[in-house]
């Protein structure tokens, strides 16, 4: 069940919303309703694998209780390390077992390829609910938050359906108090509804249109792909993944507000960044902060030698790539970004800082866009082919599908709107908002919602990129 489906919008959400507010005087029953609803939400997509997320939740609740009871530092550290190890072992088994056997051990002639029937299924959202479990026990160990007094609250933190499948990664310390006390006002409900519609519009009206274009081009036989088409495809994909994931985050934040929760922002116009460092302060902020606070800083951060700092950075971005998927292309994508973070720590970084804004923006867009080639294509031969096309190394083209074959007025308008909304132009436009939008924005959001419903009824193309992570 995805947020942009009629089943969720017209059945699941209204029923949960109604039951939640029937018990508006009891935080206990409200939490129970949200927890049960979240389990149903997950069960709808995973059936028997729901037991995995339940085991993970109960495991981390128990570890949290142990950490709260143990007084000796060494024993407490042992409990934490055991908890972290078990969480990572579960994640590695389900997410990386197939990759380790088929891509590493087979290449080393140490194992036979796994038959199709022996492949391990990847449970939905395992990367996200595992990281939520890790923040829970680590925050308790660091005394940044108090332990959940009941498995109900601990379970709701991990399983709350807005962030269960694809994030954002909500830290326990940021939401612990809200699990036992939260206030809901008409203004908050209004903001939540608007935020959900914004996210839904990003997903259905922009990401789906751009993604369909990218997929159509990449499905062409190689001899029919020109350099111009390759550039159009990767630019469309770059905007698709932004509007897809930031749209999901907007919907998650909006849904959370409907039930009284406040989630931190997860995106801040990453494509207006002036460096790769700045890009990662703006892109998937919750993941960036997670790796910074729970991996980079514990490794020593930048407090040690230059060599050790560089190693720490590359290790973090190796893990960032691997977190996104058990495939070499994700590892290459992570290392690609890590490489340019190292480059920016050199003399080049000083030169970049002294450059004009347009040079900085152009540099970031080129590096990030090329990086999406690694992210989009799982096979190294496809990556190599696309890079050759982008940089005119391979100029072969049959001429059957010129670029104007794919362009229509509706797509061009969508493309222009997408560029405006993911650049600083969207910020400037807020200062000249028409009077209608200032005083009639309710009508504006109703129109957006109507357009989303039309899109749902007219199209079957509705993937969520980050669901596979």
HELIX and SHEET records of a PDB file:
HELIX    1   1 UNK A    6  UNK A    7  1                                   2    
HELIX    2   2 UNK A    8  UNK A   12  3                                   5    
HELIX    3   3 UNK A   13  UNK A   22  1                                  10    
HELIX    4   4 UNK A   27  UNK A   46  1                                  20    
HELIX    5   5 UNK A   47  UNK A   49  5                                   3    
HELIX    6   6 UNK A   50  UNK A   69  1                                  20    
HELIX    7   7 UNK A   73  UNK A   99  1                                  27    
HELIX    8   8 UNK A  100  UNK A  105  3                                   6    
HELIX    9   9 UNK A  116  UNK A  118  5                                   3    
HELIX   10  10 UNK A  126  UNK A  141  1                                  16    
HELIX   11  11 UNK A  151  UNK A  159  1                                   9    
HELIX   12  12 UNK A  161  UNK A  164  1                                   4    
HELIX   13  13 UNK A  172  UNK A  175  1                                   4    
HELIX   14  14 UNK A  177  UNK A  179  5                                   3    
HELIX   15  15 UNK A  186  UNK A  201  1                                  16    
HELIX   16  16 UNK A  202  UNK A  207  3                                   6    
HELIX   17  17 UNK A  208  UNK A  218  1                                  11    
HELIX   18  18 UNK A  222  UNK A  224  5                                   3    
HELIX   19  19 UNK A  227  UNK A  258  1                                  32    
HELIX   20  20 UNK A  270  UNK A  272  5                                   3    
HELIX   21  21 UNK A  276  UNK A  282  1                                   7    
HELIX   22  22 UNK A  285  UNK A  291  1                                   7    
HELIX   23  23 UNK A  292  UNK A  296  3                                   5    
HELIX   24  24 UNK A  306  UNK A  324  1                                  19    
HELIX   25  25 UNK A  328  UNK A  344  1                                  17    
HELIX   26  26 UNK A  347  UNK A  353  1                                   7    
HELIX   27  27 UNK A  357  UNK A  376  1                                  20    
HELIX   28  28 UNK A  380  UNK A  390  1                                  11    
HELIX   29  29 UNK A  403  UNK A  405  5                                   3    
HELIX   30  30 UNK A  409  UNK A  421  1                                  13    
HELIX   31  31 UNK A  425  UNK A  429  1                                   5    
HELIX   32  32 UNK A  430  UNK A  432  5                                   3    
HELIX   33  33 UNK A  435  UNK A  439  1                                   5    
HELIX   34  34 UNK A  441  UNK A  458  1                                  18    
HELIX   35  35 UNK A  465  UNK A  468  5                                   4    
END                                                                             
